Amino acid sequence: MLKTVKNIRKLYNAKLLFISSDLKAKEALEQEFDEYFKELKFVTNNYDAVKLASQNSYDLVIIDTQTEGFSFSELCTELTEVVPTLPKIIISDSDDSDHIVTAINNSAYTFISKPLRLKDIKLAVIMCLNQTKRGDKIDFQHGIYFDEYRDQFFKSGGVLIDFTRLEKAFLKLLITKKGDIIDYDTIKEVVWKGKNMSIYTMRNIVNKIRQKTYYEIIRNHSNRGYVIDDTKSK
């Protein structure tokens, strides 16, 4: 499905969260959503949904106004607070104005009425992920990931990691050479653009990156250089 379109970035690797207590909608999506998407996680309870969203790196959430637990409005508010960058698609069996206002206030991509046409859902997902610049992601431990499309590093739940220019350039260099030990001269040339840099300055940058993420994200090989922790592209 649209896999040959050049500007469709690896959406078949996308992870979707679907929140609904509507069994018919759940069964329909289970039967019709093919391998184009990497994962489709179903949740009926709002409490579980918020917990899952905060602990996992989902690319999009589909929210049914028909859910169990706290209200639809409260659910949207909670999700916006814990994962502010997570795109939302809303589905509903009514055009209740309060639901529409809630969707708008929580920056939902679109609002789709039931009965669902699965083609509409699939196209909405594809368009939403593309337009919100869902990127090719590289995972690290503890929920840390690098979104190549947006050129940013995030913690679990989509929280932006505030790296300095040098810290970010240092990590990106190691990622491009993952598996290789990058020597100090190469780091100086690429990250510091050949400007004066002491080994102590470099060590300070490494320590700051570790403080903002986790210690093992950069591994030191004595007198040889640095290597990035094991990564896995999504």
C-alpha positions, 0 to 999 in steps of 0.5 A, spaced: 500 500 500 503 506 497 510 503 498 513 505 492 511 512 493 517 516 494 515 521 499 512 516 504 517 515 509 518 508 512 511 508 515 510 500 514 515 501 521 510 505 524 507 503 531 500 505 532 496 505 539 488 504 538 484 506 544 477 504 544 471 499 547 468 498 541 469 491 539 466 492 532 471 497 530 477 493 534 475 487 530 475 491 523 482 494 524 485 487 526 482 484 520 484 489 515 490 493 517 495 489 514 503 488 515 504 495 512 504 498 519 509 495 524 505 494 530 497 496 532 496 496 540 489 495 542 487 498 549 480 499 552 481 502 558 484 509 558 488 508 564 492 503 561 492 507 555 496 513 558 501 508 561 502 505 555 503 511 551 508 514 556 512 508 556 513 507 549 515 510 543 508 510 539 508 514 532 500 515 532 494 514 537 487 513 534 482 515 540 475 513 540 470 517 544 467 510 546 472 508 551 472 505 558 475 509 564 475 517 565 472 521 560 474 522 553 476 529 554 480 527 560 483 522 556 486 527 551 488 532 556 492 526 560 495 524 553 497 531 551 500 532 558 505 526 558 506 525 550 505 532 547 508 530 540 504 524 539 499 525 533 492 524 534 486 521 530 479 521 533 473 517 531 466 517 534 459 515 533 457 522 534 458 529 532 458 532 539 460 539 539 464 538 546 468 532 542 470 536 536 472 542 541 476 537 545 479 534 539 481 541 536 484 543 543 488 537 543 491 538 536 488 532 533 489 531 526 482 529 524 475 527 526 472 521 523 465 519 524 462 512 524 461 507 521 468 507 519 471 506 512 477 502 513 480 505 507 479 512 510 482 510 517 488 507 513 489 514 509 488 518 515 494 514 518 498 515 512 497 522 511 498 524 518 504 520 519 507 524 513 505 531 515 507 530 522 514 528 519 514 521 522 521 520 521 525 514 521 527 512 528 533 509 531 532 506 538 537 506 544 536 503 551 531 506 556 526 509 551 531 514 548 531 515 540 533 519 535 528 521 529 532 522 523 527 526 519 526 531 525 533 531 526 532 531 534 533 526 540 527 524 544 526 521 551 520 515 552 514 519 551 516 524 545 520 528 550 525 533 547 532 532 549 535 539 550 542 537 547 547 543 545 550 544 538 556 540 539 553 534 543 548 533 538 553 533 532 558 528 537 552 523 537 550 524 530 557 523 528 557 516 532 551 514 529 553 515 522 559 510 524 556 505 529 560 499 530 566 503 529 571 506 534 571 514 532 578 517 533 579 523 537 582 527 530 576 525 526 571 528 532 575 534 532 575 535 525 567 533 524 564 536 530 569 542 532 570 543 525 578 543 526 578 548 531 582 548 537 579 542 542 582 539 548 581 532 550 578 535 556 573 539 553 571 532 549 570 528 555 566 534 558 561 533 552 561 526 553 559 527 560 554 532 559 551 527 554 551 521 559 547 525 564 542 527 559 541 520 557 544 514 560 552 512 561 553 507 556 550 511 550 557 513 549 563 507 550 570 510 551 576 505 548 582 508 552 587 512 547 583 510 541 576 514 541 569 513 542 563 508 539 556 509 540 551 504 544 548 499 540 542 502 536 536 499 532 533 502 527 525 502 527 
